[in-house]
Amino acid sequence: MPEGGSDDRTGMAAIGRPQAVIFDRDGVLNVDHGYVGQVERLEWTPGARRAVARLNAQGCLVIVATNQSGVARGYFDMAAVEAVHAAMAADLEAEGGRMDAIFVCPFHEDAVSPEYRVADHPDRKPNPGMVLSALARFGLDPGSVILVGDKASDLEAARRGGVQGVLFEGGDLERFLEVLGVLA
């Protein structure tokens, strides 16, 4: 499918191959079971591991930007989030893939712990803090980055960060990225 064209089967416009893809975590890379803070609750979205490995093989950076208000709400701690991310990294490595960076926002205005109680934290999507941090860390051109999210707040963070946002509404993530022209 040519860049900028559309796939007649879906009507989705092709994006082309970006320099980096920023993924929301829950609801995009993994099934959102609500506050996934335990490794045993990690269930990958169909096609997600293959999609990440293929992006890596194309030379595309894979970055995760995830709100984790479960930390702020006291459901689990940052060590639990890091354990989930370590399990994800191991699963991806077995598939030949990797996450190049993970940005986590554990802050929320209703946090039980004062250390996480921040109203309108700049990193909490829909704010663009994690997107801007990713762009700065890797020296990325915003025009060559897409953010794949499953909520309006993800798309708003993309817009505010100057990158293209695309809404993933479920299904096979690898196929979704193929239709968009992101995967060769």
C-alpha positions as CSV (number, residue, x, y, z in Angstrom):
1,M,0.0,0.0,0.0
2,P,1.5,3.4,-0.9
3,E,2.2,5.9,1.8
4,G,-0.7,8.2,2.2
5,G,-3.1,5.9,0.4
6,S,-5.9,4.0,1.9
7,D,-6.8,0.3,2.3
8,D,-10.1,-0.2,0.5
9,R,-11.1,-3.0,3.0
10,T,-10.9,-0.8,6.0
11,G,-11.0,2.8,4.7
12,M,-8.1,3.6,7.0
13,A,-5.5,6.0,5.6
14,A,-2.0,4.6,5.4
15,I,0.6,6.3,7.6
16,G,3.8,4.9,6.3
17,R,6.9,3.8,8.2
18,P,7.7,6.0,11.2
19,Q,11.0,6.5,13.0
20,A,9.4,5.5,16.3
21,V,6.1,4.2,17.6
22,I,4.9,5.2,21.0
23,F,2.4,2.6,22.4
24,D,0.0,3.0,25.3
25,R,0.3,-0.2,27.3
26,D,-3.0,-1.3,28.8
27,G,-5.5,-1.8,26.0
28,V,-2.9,-1.7,23.2
29,L,0.1,-3.9,24.0
30,N,-1.8,-5.9,26.6
31,V,-5.4,-6.7,27.3
32,D,-6.8,-4.1,29.8
33,H,-8.1,-6.1,32.7
34,G,-8.2,-3.0,34.8
35,Y,-5.1,-2.0,36.7
36,V,-2.7,-4.7,35.4
37,G,-0.1,-4.6,38.2
38,Q,0.7,-8.3,38.6
39,V,2.6,-10.4,36.1
40,E,0.0,-13.1,36.3
41,R,-2.6,-10.7,34.9
42,L,-0.5,-9.8,31.9
43,E,-2.2,-11.0,28.7
44,W,-0.8,-9.7,25.4
45,T,-3.0,-8.3,22.8
46,P,-3.2,-10.6,19.7
47,G,-0.3,-9.8,17.4
48,A,1.4,-7.4,19.7
49,R,4.6,-9.3,20.3
50,R,5.1,-10.0,16.6
51,A,4.3,-6.3,15.8
52,V,7.0,-5.1,18.2
53,A,9.6,-7.5,16.8
54,R,8.8,-6.5,13.2
55,L,9.0,-2.8,14.1
56,N,12.4,-3.5,15.7
57,A,13.6,-5.4,12.6
58,Q,12.6,-2.4,10.5
59,G,14.8,-0.1,12.6
60,C,11.9,1.5,14.3
61,L,12.1,2.5,17.9
62,V,9.4,1.0,20.2
63,I,8.5,3.2,23.1
64,V,5.8,2.7,25.8
65,A,4.0,5.6,27.5
66,T,1.7,4.4,30.2
67,N,-0.5,6.0,32.9
68,Q,-0.4,3.8,35.9
69,S,-2.8,5.3,38.4
70,G,-3.0,1.9,40.1
71,V,0.2,3.0,41.9
72,A,-1.4,6.3,43.0
73,R,-4.5,4.5,44.1
74,G,-2.5,2.0,46.2
75,Y,-3.5,-1.1,44.2
76,F,0.2,-1.9,43.6
77,D,3.6,-0.2,43.8
78,M,6.2,0.8,41.2
79,A,8.1,-2.4,41.9
80,A,5.0,-4.3,40.6
81,V,4.9,-2.1,37.5
82,E,8.6,-2.8,36.9
83,A,8.0,-6.5,37.3
84,V,5.2,-6.4,34.7
85,H,7.6,-4.5,32.4
86,A,10.4,-7.1,33.0
87,A,8.0,-9.9,32.1
88,M,7.0,-8.0,28.9
89,A,10.6,-7.5,28.0
90,A,11.3,-11.2,28.5
91,D,8.3,-12.2,26.4
92,L,9.4,-9.8,23.6
93,E,13.0,-11.0,23.7
94,A,11.7,-14.6,23.1
95,E,9.9,-13.2,20.0
96,G,13.0,-11.3,18.9
97,G,11.7,-7.9,20.0
98,R,12.3,-5.2,22.5
99,M,11.0,-2.0,24.0
100,D,13.5,0.8,23.6
101,A,12.1,2.9,26.5
102,I,9.2,2.8,28.9
103,F,7.8,6.0,30.4
104,V,5.5,5.6,33.3
105,C,3.2,8.2,35.0
106,P,2.1,6.9,38.4
107,F,0.6,10.2,39.5
108,H,-3.1,11.0,40.0
109,E,-5.1,13.7,41.7
110,D,-6.9,11.2,43.9
111,A,-3.8,9.3,45.0
112,V,-3.9,7.7,48.5
113,S,-0.2,8.6,49.0
114,P,0.9,12.2,49.0
115,E,4.0,11.4,47.0
116,Y,1.7,10.5,44.0
117,R,-1.0,13.0,44.6
118,V,-0.6,15.6,41.8
119,A,-3.4,17.3,40.0
120,D,-2.8,17.6,36.3
121,H,0.7,16.1,36.3
122,P,2.5,17.1,33.0
123,D,3.2,13.4,32.3
124,R,-0.3,12.1,32.9
125,K,-2.1,11.7,29.6
126,P,-3.8,13.6,28.0
127,N,-0.9,15.9,28.9
128,P,2.1,15.3,26.6
129,G,4.9,15.0,29.1
130,M,5.8,11.4,28.3
131,V,5.6,12.0,24.5
132,L,7.9,15.1,24.8
133,S,10.3,13.1,27.0
134,A,10.5,10.4,24.4
135,L,11.1,12.9,21.6
136,A,13.9,14.6,23.6
137,R,15.6,11.4,24.8
138,F,15.9,10.0,21.3
139,G,16.2,13.3,19.3
140,L,13.1,12.4,17.3
141,D,11.4,14.5,14.7
142,P,7.7,14.6,15.8
143,G,6.6,14.2,12.2
144,S,8.2,10.8,12.1
145,V,6.5,9.4,15.2
146,I,3.1,8.0,15.8
147,L,1.4,7.1,19.1
148,V,-1.0,4.2,19.2
149,G,-3.6,4.4,21.9
150,D,-7.0,3.1,22.8
151,K,-8.4,6.2,24.5
152,A,-9.2,9.8,23.7
153,S,-6.6,10.8,26.3
154,D,-3.9,9.0,24.3
155,L,-4.8,10.8,21.1
156,E,-4.9,14.1,22.9
157,A,-1.4,13.5,24.4
158,A,-0.2,12.8,20.8
159,R,-1.8,16.0,19.5
160,R,-0.3,18.1,22.3
161,G,3.1,16.4,21.8
162,G,3.0,17.2,18.0
163,V,2.9,13.5,16.9
164,Q,0.2,11.7,15.0
165,G,-2.1,9.6,17.1
166,V,-4.0,6.6,15.9
167,L,-6.9,4.9,17.8
168,F,-6.5,1.1,18.3
169,E,-10.0,-0.3,19.0
170,G,-8.9,-3.9,19.6
171,G,-8.2,-6.9,17.4
172,D,-4.9,-8.0,16.1
173,L,-2.3,-5.2,16.6
174,E,0.1,-6.6,14.0
175,R,-2.7,-6.5,11.3
176,F,-3.7,-3.1,12.4
177,L,-0.2,-1.7,11.9
178,E,0.1,-3.5,8.5
179,V,-3.1,-1.8,7.3
180,L,-1.7,1.5,8.4
181,G,1.4,0.9,6.4
182,V,3.6,1.1,9.6
183,L,4.7,-2.6,9.1
184,A,6.2,-3.7,5.8
